[in-house]
Amino acid sequence: MIHRLDSQADLESALAALVVQDARLAPILAAVTMPALRRRESGFAGLAAIVVAQQLSTASATAIWNRLHAAYDPLTPAAIAKARADRLGRLGLSAAKIKTLKNLGRELAATRLDLDALADEPADGAHQKLIALHGIGPWTADVYLLFCLGHADAWPAGDLALQEAIRLGLELDSRPSAKAMAELAEPWRPLRGAAAHLWWAYYRVMKKHEGVIAASAVKAPRRKARMGE
């Protein structure tokens, strides 16, 4: 059975099931505000947006994406497959991303690939089909499956925020590798994607907590100096 996260109710139901499956998640859920389901556009546009945003700030990625949309409206696989590489480069895309997007456009335009159909396949199989495409790595594949298709078992094991959240939440000695993350997430099948939403929420809480502590540490010496201690 393929589990989906198509609504906030789906996510909340999945998280309720997860804390029963693994009691270690109960205090993590208690420490956060209920995560909000995050979804993006699916299909070519959804995957292309993830590719464009790789290793860029949100502002830079948004600027390039807006220029791409303005230059190619509608933004179809066939249009990108036929686009001149030099024109795409002037929009801010790197050579590697241009190659990835053009290859993806060709595969979709020739109907050799159906991105939406991956929602009905097991997460691991869908992941393998995506990473077989040029320029689509594990993180990009899993983010597409989770956020664009609502695949409840997609697990972005290489995500640094997830790794850090799990290091803190499970009190590990060091940040786990992607391989270790895959092993750690086994108890959360078939809802690893819901677990990812929970751990991202926990990461945001812990970063905010660290910021408060850091701010307090900076202020404390100043108070002492004014008091002459």
Protein Blocks (a to p, Z undefined) as FASTA:
>chain_A
ZZddfbfklmmmmmmmmmmmpmmlmmmmmmpccdddddddehjllmmmmmmmgopafklm
mmmmmmmmmmmccddfklmmmpcfklmmmnopafklmmmmmmmmmmmmnopacfklmmmp
cfklmmmmmmmpghiafklmmmmmmmmnopakbccfklmklmmmmmmmnopabdcdfklm
mmmmmmmpcklmmmmmmmmmmmmmmmmmmmmmmmmmmmmmmmmmmnoZZ
